[in-house]
Amino acid sequence: MKDLKSNKIGSNNWSGLSVLSVSGRSFAIEKVKMAFNNQDFDIWRKGIMGVLHAGRRQVRAFIETSFFNNVILLSVFLNTIILASQNLVTSTSGTDLLSTFNLVFTIIFTVEMCLKLIALGPMGI
């Protein structure tokens, strides 16, 4: 215990600077320290749970892209226009076309909901 206090290993956080040579390599040392301090890693479980967790992570990365959000936003905008024009169309072919569009948008929104439930979980975690 006395050795620990005399070398100050126990009193400070060890950074490795006392071991590494700092002359001309301070940028490399800072880069290494940043790599060790980076908390962007994930511990995967073994078996099927690890595979499912990896899949959830990929789906989450996809739903957080601006492309996905823009497609959903465009779908909401177009669906609003379709729903607003539904009472203006009186022909049967126009009504059938609007019903088809409603079905397509319902499928799009159902797929969005399922992807978000898979990626974020039911509680949004």
C-alpha positions, 0 to 999 in steps of 0.5 A, spaced: 500 500 500 505 504 501 508 503 494 502 505 491 501 512 495 509 513 493 508 512 486 501 516 486 498 510 482 492 510 487 491 517 488 491 519 480 487 516 474 493 513 470 493 516 463 499 513 460 503 519 459 508 517 464 510 511 460 509 514 453 514 519 450 511 525 448 516 528 444 513 530 437 507 525 438 502 529 442 497 528 436 498 521 436 497 520 443 491 524 443 488 520 438 489 514 442 486 517 448 480 519 444 479 512 441 480 509 448 475 514 451 470 513 445 464 509 448 461 508 441 461 500 441 456 495 443 457 488 446 453 483 442 449 477 446 451 470 443 446 466 439 439 469 436 439 474 441 445 477 438 443 477 431 436 480 433 440 486 436 444 487 430 438 487 426 435 492 430 441 496 430 441 496 423 433 498 422 434 504 427 440 506 423 435 506 417 429 510 420 434 515 423 436 517 416 434 523 412 431 519 406 427 515 410 424 521 414 423 525 407 419 519 404 415 519 410 414 526 410 412 526 403 407 521 404 403 524 409 403 531 405 400 527 399 396 523 403 393 529 406 392 532 398 388 525 397 384 525 403 382 532 401 380 531 394 376 525 396 369 528 396 371 532 390 371 526 385 365 523 383 366 518 377 367 511 379 374 511 376 376 517 380 374 514 386 377 507 385 384 511 384 383 514 390 381 508 394 388 505 391 392 511 393 389 510 400 391 503 400 398 504 398 399 510 403 396 505 409 401 500 407 407 505 407 404 508 414 404 500 417 411 499 414 413 505 418 410 503 424 413 496 424 420 499 422 419 504 428 417 498 433 422 494 431 428 499 431 426 503 437 421 498 441 414 499 444 417 504 449 421 508 444 428 506 447 
